[in-house]
């Protein structure tokens, strides 16, 4: 159990994850729970934050929570819907705004208070709501308003509650609220008394100790992808149980050029007990004749399960299955609408746990991606793994449009290797979220020397993003693109045309299939 934590009650706001991230940036552990789950306040809980919501507190089906679970027990900060809900539930008045308030606003009539310590008297905040608090409950006072709304910040008066309650009508977690991070810091450290001691090193120490207790002398099997999550997860397990962790890394014939050898070499340097499995022939056979993207994904998934099942028989007395699940996967699998809603499966190897009768261990399940990288760096995981771009589970299988053949894989691997190498040489690799090359199912006429060619075309893709949910195409320099195009066409026999994808997500996706 964490020494201290902040609970964030999720009422369905698109910004709930961002609140959690902002709290963690203060080195304070935060945890998101659906509003309808029981809120257990023990000695580790230092504060509760109520999120915003797309709902209105005046709807018949408004999302409701029993405030007695945490009010009077720990300091409470209510954001947007949360602030409206507390005002409404405790006898204040919430009304429908004549005009939806969305965008930048300026705080005014600011009263002195710890929450607003060092906050500019005309601080810019970000509004996003259709209801307005027109009257606060008895026992509360207004700390700030804006030009358009009388209640932007309110708090419980001294002596009203055993622990203070604050409500704010804007989103402090977004960067448009210029002093939002400062307000969160004031609330969590100065008001709630958090120690801000949740660091990567502290996480490693606590997690390794917990894993030792949970697993004991039992054995764990884990498939590695070469990516950040599985690699860092494996290192945590390795620190806890050493040689009782059995890992394997599969060459499915759909990796990037030389990736199999390079990743295995990296793992050896990390001291991991890793077996390499050459399964190219199995995957190519499974993909033969398949052109539909979903059919290819299913074939690749089934082939991987076949490999996993076989490899699991090579290790005796394994009781656990290690997985690289991270916090966004966990959050997406929990619906705020209760157990009847559809749940997204977040397991990396669907169907295997039940079949193999293994217990699941997920050492990273409470971390965001950037936190995983920081934890990995604290353990000495090399940047060649930590800073790798996201790579799709089916690998090049969904970057070759149409049927997969070994020759198409070779073409794409060679072209992609040139592209990625030039991104690194130009200092651009770390400036984009994800980059890759796509082999298109078209051929085009070209001229090389005095000869006419009729060869393949590839598309280069590079996007910037924070979490992959939305993405903008990267504005790579024209001279850079020209150099990469020339290098690919001159050095990869079978490709005579290169194009650059300038689609955003949405409406396009990052991958083509």
Helices and strands as residue ranges (DSSP letters): E 5-10, H 16-25, E 30-34, E 45-50, G 67-69, E 75-79, H 81-89, E 93-108, G 114-116, E 124-135, E 140-146, E 153-156, E 165-168, H 180-185, I 186-191, H 200-215, E 219-224, H 228-241, G 242-244, E 245-251, H 259-269, E 274-278, H 280-287, H 293-312, E 318-322, H 327-332, H 352-356, E 359-361, H 369-378, H 383-386, G 395-398, H 406-425, G 429-431, E 434-448, E 451-464, E 472-473, H 478-491, E 495-500
